[in-house]
């Protein structure tokens, strides 16, 4: 019989792979990988604040990532500095502030490596409820935003011409991204969270021809890599989150090599 902690790990990672697939597609289509990475770095401050005020760390991380997302949305509206420079400012500033805050905590032993690389086998029943609630919320919102986001990914000016509120749609999407990244951090850690969103999409890209099939194939790739990575982790006694991301990376590399070979042929 499968151990409860292992079952929770499988359920959490599989659910996250499914939730991340549609968001990851939009991240890749809109070239927002660095944007997502910046949100992930801000989560370290959420960890520190959760420990400092002794509140649920998942809740404090979600609050910090959402706050960082709103700050970036506000900063990217200015025209004086390019967006990549603004993201670089937020990226390094948030990470530095998080490290300083954690280092300032008195009388607490902080497993920094656990937060940086995750500990999927420490997922609790409460964490599963968090993932389920967030998954339902994300799926419902994306169903409503699907067509506006697709049009904006193809051509932002065309979306505006059709009367779509691009600001509202982008803001909601960014907030969804922040929440899902916060959940991913529990499983694969701060440094690997964004990989969970984009690597399965990279794997799926050579084999799909429309947005819906890309989401479906990305989700399937993510689930398969989760199962393979956790099996490798349990048998080779290596960390679960990095094992999953490594499997995803190998699958993506094989997919791109196959696509390159097909192009030459």
N, C-alpha and C positions, 0 to 999 in steps of 0.2 A: 504493500500500500504506500502511495506517495506521501511524503512528509508534508505536514501543513505549511511549513515555511516555503517549501519548494513549490507547492501548488499556488500559494499566493504570488510567488515570484513569476511563475508562468502566466497566471491570469493578468497580473499588472502589466507585464511587458507586452503581452499579446494585445491587450486593450489599448495600450499606448501606441503600438504600431498601427492599429486601425484608425485611431483618432488622429495620429500625426500625418497619415497619408494625404488627405486633401489639403491640409495646411502646408505640408511640404511641397506640394505641387505649385501652389501659389508663391511660395518663397523662391523656388527655382525660376518660375516664369518671370517674376518681377525682380530677380537678382537681389534678394533681401537677406542673403546668408549672413553678411556682416551685421546687418540690423538685428537678426536673431541672436547672433553671438554677443552683441552688446547687451541685449536683454538678459541673456544667461549670466553674464558677468555681474550684472546688478543684483542677482539673486544672493550673492555672497553677503551683501549688506542685509538682506532679509534674514538670512541665517543668524547673523550677529544680533540683529534686533530681537529676533525670537528668543534667543538665549538670554539676552540682556533683560528683557521684560517677562521672561518665563511664560511665554504663550506658545501655542502650537506652531512649530517651525514651518509646517506646510502652509499654514495661513499667512505667516509673516513673509514667506518667500513669494507667495502669490501676490501679496500686497506690494512688495518691493518691485517685482517684475512689472506689474501693472503701472505702478508709479513711474518706473523708468520708461515704459512705453509711452505714457502720456507726456513725459518731459521731452522725449525724442520727437514726438509728433509736433509739439510746440516749437522746438528748436529748428526743425526742418522747414518750417514755414518762412524763415528768414532767407534772404537772397544774397547776403554778404559773403557767406562762407559755404563752400561746396558741402554736399551731404556727407561725403566720406570723411571730411575733416571733423564735422560735428559728431559723427559716430565714433571716430577715434577719440575725441574728447570725452564722450560719455563712457566709452569702453574702458579706457585706462583709469579715468576718474572713479568710476563705480567700483572697479576691482581694488584700487588703492584704498578707498574708503572702507570697503568691506574687510580687507586684511587688517587695517588699523583698528577698526572697531572690535574685531575678534581678538586681536592681540591685547586690547585694553580690558578684556573681561577678567575679572578677579575671581579666583577660587573655582574656576570651571575648567575642566579638561575637554577641549574641543577636538573632535576627530576631523581635522581639516581634510585629510586624504579621503575620508568617506564622503564628504560634501563635494570635493573636486571630481571624484571618479565614481561616486555612487556606491550604494550597497543594496542591490536588488533583493538579496536574501533577508534583509531587515524590513521588508515591506510588511505592514501590519494590516489587520482587518479594517481599521479606520482609514488607512491609505487606500484600500480598495474601494471603499465608499466614496472617498474623495474623487478617485479616478472615474468611477461610474457616474457621479453627479456632473463632473466637468465634461465627460464624454457626451452625455445627453445634451448638455447646454451647447457645446461646440457643434455637435451634429445638427441641432435644431437651427442655430444661427446661420451655419453655413448653407443649409438648405434654403433659407430665406435670401442669403446674399449671393448664391451661386452665380446666377446670370450677370448681376452687376460686376462681380469680381472677374468673371471670364471676359467681359467686354473691356474692362479696364486693363486686363493683362494683355489683350490684343492691341488696344489703342485707347489711351486715356482721353484724347480729344474727341474721339468718336463716341465714347461713353458719355461725355459731357453734352455733346450735341444731341444725344438721345434723351437728355433730361435726367441722367443719373446723378445722384449726389456722391461724387467720388470721395469727397472729404469724409462723409459719414461712413461709407463702405470701408474706406481704408482705415479709419479709426477703429471701427468694430473689428476688422480683421487683425489689426495690430494688437488689440486687447486679447483677442482669442489666442493669438500666437504667444503672448506673454504668459497667459494662464497655462497653456499646454507645455511650454518650456519649463515652467515652475514644477509641473508634475513630472516631466522627464528627468529633472535634476535628481529626484528621489531615486530613480532607477539607474541612470548612467552618469550622473554627476554633472557639475557645472561645465567642465571642460569638454564633455562629449554630448551634451544635450542636443545641440543643433544638428549633430550628425544623424541623430535618430530621425530627424525630419527630412533631411535632404539626400542622404545616401541611398535609401530605397528608391527615391524618385529618379536619381541618376541611373540606377540599375534598370528601371522600367523604361526610360526614355527611348532607347533604340527599338523597342518592340511595340510601341503604341502609335495610334494615329489621331486620337481625339482626347479631350480632357477627361471624360468619364472613365475611359479604359485606362488612362494613366493613373488615376486614383485607385482603381481596382487592382491593377498590377502592382502598384507601389505597396498597397496594403498586404497583398499576398507575399511579396518579397520580404516585407518587414516581418510578417508572422513567421515565415520559414526561417529567416535569419535569427529571430528570437529563440525559436525552438532549438536550432542548431547551436547557437551560442551558449544557451543555458546547459545543454547536454555536454558540450565541451567543458564548460566551467565546472560542472559537478564531477566529471570524470578526471579532469586534469588538475583540479584544485586551483583554478585561477579565478580572478574577479569576474563576476557575471556581466556587469555593464560593459567593460572593455572587451570582453569576449564577444558579446553581441555586435558591438560596433566593428570589431575586427572582421567578423564574418560578413557583415554588411559591406565593408570596404572591399573585401576580396570578391564578393559577388558583383559589385559595381565595376571593379577593374576588369573582371572577366567579360561583363556585358559590353563595356566600351571597346575592349580588344576585339570582341566578336563583331561589333558594329564597324570597326575599322577594317577588319578582314572582309566583311560583306561589301563595303564600299569599294575596296580595291578589286574584288572579284567582279 
